[in-house]
């Protein structure tokens, strides 16, 4: 059996980037986090941040300095969430929201990693999590 346990992100300051994603997601920075490693727990998976001394930020969409990964966050109100992540230090890079109000927007976090806020048609928000529409 294989189970994903960690998603690790290189960065120049793990505590600073963990604080950013803690505010974005509403999940706390894990106890024991420090200047070389920080984590945020999401059920069985941990988003971890590791210090890299000679960190070079990806330059999305430049393929010479590729993004290496990105995170997608499904949101119920993309305008409100955009305001919130921009205030936390994100930068809007691309808007792919269609005229119907669905799609995604690409942002970069404070050290250049891209992530998306997505608003997908038919997603239902519940206390137990998201319910995705059936594929047609």
C-alpha positions as CSV (number, residue, x, y, z in Angstrom):
1,X,0.0,0.0,0.0
2,X,1.2,3.5,-0.8
3,X,0.0,6.5,1.0
4,X,1.0,10.1,0.5
5,X,2.3,11.5,3.8
6,X,4.1,14.8,3.0
7,X,4.2,17.4,0.3
8,X,7.5,19.3,0.8
9,X,8.2,22.8,-0.5
10,X,11.7,24.3,-0.7
11,X,12.0,27.9,0.5
12,X,14.3,30.4,2.0
13,X,12.4,30.8,5.3
14,X,10.2,27.8,6.4
15,X,8.4,29.6,9.3
16,X,7.5,32.6,7.1
17,X,6.1,30.5,4.3
18,X,4.3,28.2,6.7
19,X,2.7,31.2,8.3
20,X,1.5,32.4,4.9
21,X,-0.1,29.0,4.1
22,X,-1.5,28.8,7.6
23,X,-3.4,32.0,7.1
24,X,-4.5,30.9,3.6
25,X,-5.8,27.6,4.7
26,X,-6.9,28.3,8.3
27,X,-4.8,25.3,9.5
28,X,-2.2,26.0,12.2
29,X,1.6,25.7,11.9
30,X,2.5,22.4,13.5
31,X,4.2,22.4,16.9
32,X,7.9,21.8,16.8
33,X,8.3,23.8,13.6
34,X,11.4,25.9,13.4
35,X,13.7,27.9,11.1
36,X,14.8,24.9,9.1
37,X,11.5,22.9,8.9
38,X,7.9,23.8,9.4
39,X,4.7,21.9,8.8
40,X,0.9,22.2,8.5
41,X,-1.2,19.0,9.0
42,X,-4.1,18.2,6.7
43,X,-5.6,15.0,8.0
44,X,-3.1,12.3,7.0
45,X,-1.0,14.6,4.8
46,X,1.4,17.3,5.9
47,X,2.4,20.3,3.9
48,X,6.1,20.8,4.9
49,X,8.5,23.6,4.2
50,X,12.3,23.1,4.2
51,X,15.0,25.7,4.2
52,X,17.2,25.7,1.1
53,X,20.2,28.0,1.5
54,X,20.7,28.8,-2.2
55,X,16.9,29.0,-3.0
56,X,16.0,30.2,-6.5
57,X,12.4,31.0,-7.0
58,X,10.5,29.5,-9.9
59,X,9.6,32.1,-12.6
60,X,6.1,30.9,-13.8
61,X,5.4,30.4,-16.6
62,X,9.1,30.6,-17.7
63,X,10.2,27.0,-18.5
64,X,13.8,27.8,-17.9
65,X,13.0,28.2,-14.2
66,X,10.0,25.8,-13.9
67,X,7.4,25.9,-11.2
68,X,8.2,22.4,-9.9
69,X,4.8,22.0,-8.3
70,X,1.6,23.9,-7.5
71,X,-1.3,23.7,-5.2
72,X,-5.0,24.0,-6.1
73,X,-7.5,25.3,-3.5
74,X,-11.2,25.0,-4.3
75,X,-13.1,28.1,-3.0
76,X,-16.8,29.0,-2.7
77,X,-16.2,32.8,-3.1
78,X,-13.2,33.5,-5.4
79,X,-13.4,37.3,-5.0
80,X,-13.4,37.1,-1.2
81,X,-10.6,34.6,-1.2
82,X,-8.6,36.6,-3.7
83,X,-8.8,39.7,-1.5
84,X,-7.6,37.6,1.5
85,X,-4.6,35.9,-0.2
86,X,-3.5,39.2,-1.8
87,X,-3.6,40.9,1.6
88,X,-1.4,38.0,2.9
89,X,1.3,38.6,0.3
90,X,0.2,36.6,-2.7
91,X,0.5,38.1,-6.3
92,X,-2.1,37.5,-9.0
93,X,-0.4,36.1,-12.1
94,X,-3.3,34.9,-14.4
95,X,-7.1,35.0,-14.4
96,X,-8.8,32.1,-16.1
97,X,-12.3,32.7,-14.7
98,X,-14.9,32.5,-17.5
99,X,-17.9,34.7,-18.0
100,X,-20.0,32.2,-16.1
101,X,-17.8,32.8,-12.9
102,X,-16.1,29.4,-13.0
103,X,-12.5,28.6,-13.6
104,X,-9.3,29.4,-11.7
105,X,-6.8,32.2,-11.0
106,X,-3.0,31.6,-10.7
107,X,-1.1,33.4,-7.9
108,X,2.4,33.2,-6.6
109,X,3.1,33.0,-2.8
110,X,5.6,35.4,-1.2
111,X,8.6,33.4,-2.5
112,X,7.4,32.7,-6.0
113,X,5.6,29.3,-5.8
114,X,2.5,29.2,-7.9
115,X,-0.9,28.2,-6.5
116,X,-4.5,28.4,-7.8
117,X,-7.8,29.4,-6.4
118,X,-10.4,27.3,-8.3
119,X,-14.1,27.8,-8.5
120,X,-15.6,24.7,-10.2
121,X,-19.2,24.5,-11.4
122,X,-21.3,21.9,-9.5
123,X,-19.1,21.6,-6.4
124,X,-21.2,21.4,-3.2
125,X,-19.7,22.5,0.1
126,X,-20.6,20.4,3.2
127,X,-19.4,20.1,6.8
128,X,-17.8,16.8,5.8
129,X,-15.9,18.3,2.8
130,X,-16.5,19.0,-0.9
131,X,-18.8,16.9,-3.1
132,X,-17.6,17.0,-6.7
133,X,-20.0,16.7,-9.6
134,X,-20.2,13.4,-11.4
135,X,-18.2,13.2,-14.6
136,X,-20.3,13.3,-17.7
